[in-house]
Structure formats: C-alpha cells, structure tokens
C-alpha cells in the first residue's frame, strides 16, 4: 500500500535524524541551550515557505482563525522537539526515543474526540502489536535494578502529547482544505517559534556564538539533519491523508527499532560516533520486538 511507504519514511528518517541529533548535542551543546538547534530548524521553514507559495499561490484562502490554528500545529511541533532535545541532552538516544510510543495513545484519544475516527478490529490488533513491540524495545533489564527518571518521563510525555495534538490539527485541516496550504502555515508557525527564541537574550547570544565558533560544522551537519527530518515529517504528514491518524502514528512507533538498527551499524562501522549494546540478551529482545512490529504491519496492510 502506498500509504505504508510514506508512513514508514517517518520512522526511518527520524531514526537517522535522532542519531545525528545526539551527535550534535553531544559535540556542540552538551552543556549549552538546545533551543539554539530549534532556531536552525526554523531556518529550514524559512527556506520552504517561498517554494510552497510559488507552487500553491492560493495559500491565503484560509480564514484568519484557521491560519492561526494551523500555525499552532507548527508551534506545538517545535515545542515537542524542544522537550525531546532537552531529554536527549541528558540521556542516550535508545532510552529517549521509546517514550514516543505514548504518542499513538494520545493520538488515538484525540482523533476519537476531535476527528471521530474509528478503526477495524484487525487494524486495532495490528496497531496494538506494533505498540507492544515498540514498548518491549524500550524496556531495560539491568541487574534487577529499576532507574526511575521523573524529569525524563515528564519531558517525553509533554513531547508526545504536543506532537499528537499537532498531528491531529494538521490532519483536520489538510483533509478539509489542502496539504500544501496546511504545510505552509504549519511551517509559518515553526518559523514564529524560532523568531520567539531569538527574542530571548541568552539564546540569541548563544546562537550567534555557535555561528562564530562552529559555523561550517553546525550549519552543514544541522542542514543535512533538517533535510532528513523534513523528509520524514512530510512523508508522515502526507500518510495522514491516506490512512487514519492512529495507524500512521502506530507505524511511527517503529522508530525505536530503526534507532537500534542504525545504532548497531554505527557501532560496527563508525564507533567513534556512537555505541549500541550488542549483548546477546539485548539482541534477543530487539529481535522479538521486530517480530511483533512486522506482524502488526502485516495485519494493518492485509
């Protein structure tokens, strides 16, 4: 099914982007303000806006209330990314990303309340298997010791809710109006978030300092990363037009699997950029998770 290709482009590209995010944070913002990275993200939105406006000159057909609501979707997306980067600054990528599995749960509730979406029993079962597999992927068994991290939990729950609400708003308007018109005003919201960050003195000064000290590295790596993230975001958002929000977000739950697979590749081929646990027990856990996820996808696409 075509929508599966678009839906999977999200988790695959986001997983790759996560490892790049972790590298950037570790290398350049280990003790800095991750809000600076979001300013770079907003710059990508500035680049996209004229292209969308040229392609779809009728973008102003929305009324002002609709424009503001769609812009809120972009603000919520940037807020979710802010929470995510704050968590990633202090934790490993493979620990942070599994918390995104809460997003489909928030998404299903919001889609039911706001969009009136319903799913078949087979689709519900497939989505449940995907979420179960992704949840198993997130578990850590370390000498029977449980490490409870409240700050990480709060940050990622806030991230998941903001991301789910952003997706619901985007879906409602993209279906009712038009995809690229909705994308234009969503990116406008993202640019507004970046502009608001520049108003904050310490953030603005750190952004200027990062340009002076690591201009080429920060700009080039972040530009590549934003293009990758942009591809995943557009693919996932377009999939929302072809399939129910709950299913698209359930497939988004496979992101931790791809984070792990990319982590293995980096560990084996480029160890100085990151390392993944390749112990036998950990590999068995990941294999079972993959089996559950693939089984869920087969149910959804049957």
C-alpha positions in Angstrom: 0.0 0.0 0.0 1.4 3.4 -1.0 0.5 5.0 2.4 2.8 2.5 4.1 5.8 3.8 2.2 5.0 7.4 3.3 4.2 6.3 6.8 7.5 4.3 7.2 9.5 7.2 5.7 8.8 9.0 9.0 10.3 6.4 11.5 13.3 5.5 9.2 14.3 9.1 8.6 13.6 10.2 12.1 15.7 7.4 13.5 18.6 8.5 11.4 17.9 12.1 12.4 17.9 11.0 16.1 21.5 9.8 15.9 22.5 13.0 14.2 20.7 15.0 16.8 22.5 13.1 19.5 25.9 13.7 17.8 25.2 17.4 17.5 24.0 17.7 21.1 27.0 15.7 22.5 29.5 17.6 20.3 28.3 21.2 20.4 25.6 21.6 23.0 26.4 19.2 25.8 26.2 22.0 28.3 24.5 24.6 26.2 20.9 25.5 25.4 19.3 23.1 22.9 16.9 25.9 21.9 19.6 27.1 19.6 19.1 24.0 17.5 15.5 24.9 17.1 16.4 28.2 15.6 18.3 26.2 12.9 15.1 24.2 12.4 13.1 27.3 11.9 15.5 28.4 9.2 14.5 25.3 7.2 10.9 26.6 7.4 12.0 29.9 6.0 13.6 28.2 3.0 10.5 26.1 2.4 7.9 28.9 2.5 8.7 30.6 -0.8 8.8 27.3 -2.6 5.4 26.3 -1.3 4.0 29.8 -2.0 5.2 29.5 -5.6 3.8 26.0 -6.0 0.5 26.9 -4.4 -0.3 30.6 -4.8 -3.7 30.2 -3.2 -2.3 29.6 0.3 -4.1 32.7 1.6 -7.6 31.1 1.0 -7.8 30.1 4.7 -9.6 32.4 7.1 -7.6 34.0 9.9 -8.9 31.7 12.6 -7.9 28.6 10.5 -4.5 30.1 9.8 -3.8 30.7 13.5 -4.9 27.2 14.4 -2.7 25.6 11.7 0.2 27.8 12.9 -0.5 26.4 16.4 0.2 23.0 14.9 3.7 24.2 13.9 4.3 25.8 17.3 3.2 22.5 19.1 5.6 20.6 16.8 8.5 22.8 17.7 7.5 22.6 21.4 7.6 18.8 21.2 11.0 19.0 19.6 12.2 21.3 22.4 11.1 18.8 25.1 12.8 16.0 23.1 16.1 17.7 22.7 16.1 18.6 26.4 15.7 14.9 27.2 18.3 13.9 24.6 20.8 16.2 26.1 21.0 14.1 29.2 20.0 10.5 28.1 21.0 8.1 25.3 19.0 8.1 22.1 17.9 4.5 22.7 16.5 5.5 26.1 14.7 8.7 24.9 13.1 7.5 21.7 10.9 4.7 23.0 8.9 7.2 25.0 7.5 8.3 21.7 5.3 5.2 21.9 2.9 7.2 24.1 2.2 9.4 21.0 -0.2 6.9 19.3 -2.2 6.6 22.5 -2.6 10.3 22.8 -3.2 10.4 19.0 -6.0 7.8 19.2 -7.7 9.6 22.0 -7.5 13.0 20.3 -8.6 11.6 16.9 -11.6 9.9 18.5 -12.6 13.1 20.4 -11.8 15.6 17.7 -12.0 13.8 14.3 -14.4 10.9 15.0 -12.0 8.3 13.6 -12.8 4.6 14.0 -10.6 1.6 13.3 -11.5 -2.1 12.4 -10.7 -4.8 14.9 -7.9 -6.1 12.6 -6.4 -2.6 12.4 -6.7 -2.2 16.1 -4.9 -5.5 16.7 -2.2 -4.6 14.3 -1.7 -1.2 15.9 -1.6 -2.9 19.3 1.1 -5.3 18.2 3.2 -2.5 16.8 2.9 -0.5 20.0 3.6 -3.7 22.1 6.7 -4.5 20.1 8.0 -0.9 20.3 7.3 -0.9 24.1 9.2 -4.1 24.5 12.0 -2.4 22.7 12.1 0.3 25.3 12.5 -1.9 28.4 15.8 -2.1 30.1 16.8 -5.1 32.3 19.9 -4.2 34.4 20.6 -6.4 37.3 17.0 -6.2 38.6 17.5 -2.5 39.2 14.9 0.0 38.1 16.1 3.5 37.5 13.1 5.9 37.7 13.7 9.2 36.0 10.9 11.7 36.6 12.3 14.5 34.6 12.8 12.4 31.5 9.2 11.0 32.0 7.7 14.5 32.2 9.6 15.8 29.3 8.7 13.0 27.0 5.1 12.8 28.0 4.8 16.5 27.2 6.6 15.9 23.9 4.3 13.0 23.0 1.1 15.0 23.8 2.3 18.1 21.9 3.3 16.0 18.9 0.0 14.1 18.9 -2.1 17.3 19.1 0.0 18.9 16.3 -0.7 15.9 14.1 -4.4 16.0 14.8 -4.7 19.7 13.9 -2.6 19.2 10.8 -4.7 16.2 9.7 -8.0 18.0 10.2 -7.0 21.0 8.0 -5.0 19.0 5.4 -8.0 16.8 4.7 -10.6 19.7 4.8 -8.5 22.2 2.8 -5.3 21.2 1.1 -2.0 19.6 2.1 0.5 22.2 0.9 -1.7 25.1 2.1 -1.7 23.5 5.5 2.0 22.7 5.3 2.7 26.4 4.5 1.0 27.7 7.6 2.5 24.9 9.8 6.0 26.0 8.7 5.0 29.6 9.4 4.2 28.5 13.0 7.6 26.8 13.2 9.3 30.0 12.0 7.4 32.0 14.6 8.7 29.7 17.3 12.3 30.3 16.1 11.7 34.0 16.0 10.4 34.0 19.5 13.5 32.2 20.7 15.7 34.9 19.1 14.0 37.5 21.3 15.4 35.7 24.4 18.8 37.4 25.0 20.8 34.3 26.2 19.5 32.1 23.4 20.3 34.8 20.8 23.8 35.3 22.1 24.5 31.6 22.2 23.1 31.2 18.7 25.5 34.0 17.5 28.4 32.4 19.4 27.7 29.0 17.8 27.8 30.6 14.4 31.2 32.3 15.2 32.9 29.2 16.6 31.5 26.3 14.7 29.8 28.0 11.7 30.6 25.4 9.0 30.2 22.3 11.1 27.0 23.4 12.8 25.4 24.7 9.7 26.4 21.8 7.4 25.5 19.0 9.8 22.3 20.6 11.0 21.3 21.4 7.4 21.7 17.8 6.4 19.8 16.7 9.5 17.0 19.1 9.0 16.5 17.9 5.4 16.4 14.3 6.6 13.9 15.3 9.3 11.9 17.3 6.8 11.6 14.3 4.5 10.4 12.2 7.4 7.9 14.8 8.6 6.5 15.4 5.1 6.2 11.7 4.4 4.4 11.0 7.7 2.1 14.1 7.3 1.2 13.0 3.7 0.4 9.5 5.0 -2.1 11.1 7.3 -4.1 12.0 4.2 -4.2 8.4 3.0 -4.8 6.5 6.3 -6.3 7.0 9.8 -4.1 9.0 12.2 -4.0 6.1 14.7 -2.5 3.7 12.1 0.1 6.2 10.9 1.2 7.0 14.4 1.3 3.3 15.3 3.7 2.8 12.4 5.6 5.8 13.8 6.1 3.6 16.9 8.7 1.6 14.9 11.1 4.5 15.2 13.0 2.8 18.2 13.6 -0.3 16.1 15.3 1.8 13.4 17.2 3.8 16.1 18.6 0.5 17.3 19.4 -0.8 13.8 21.2 2.4 12.9 22.9 2.2 16.3 24.3 -1.2 15.5 25.6 0.0 12.2 27.3 3.0 13.8 28.8 0.8 16.5 30.2 -1.7 13.9 31.3 0.8 11.3 31.7 4.2 12.9 32.2 3.5 16.7 33.6 7.0 17.4 30.2 8.5 16.6 28.2 6.2 19.0 27.8 2.8 20.5 24.9 0.3 21.0 24.6 -2.6 23.4 25.2 -5.8 21.3 24.9 -8.3 24.2 23.0 -11.5 23.3 20.1 -10.8 25.6 19.7 -7.3 24.2 19.7 -8.7 20.6 17.0 -11.3 21.5 14.9 -8.5 23.0 15.2 -6.4 19.8 14.5 -9.5 17.6 11.3 -10.2 19.4 10.3 -6.6 19.2 10.9 -6.6 15.4 8.8 -9.8 15.0 5.8 -8.1 16.9 6.2 -4.9 14.8 6.3 -6.7 11.5 3.3 -8.9 12.5 1.4 -5.7 13.3 2.3 -4.1 9.9 1.1 -7.3 8.1 -2.2 -7.1 9.9 -2.7 -3.4 9.1 -1.9 -3.9 5.4 -3.8 -7.2 4.9 
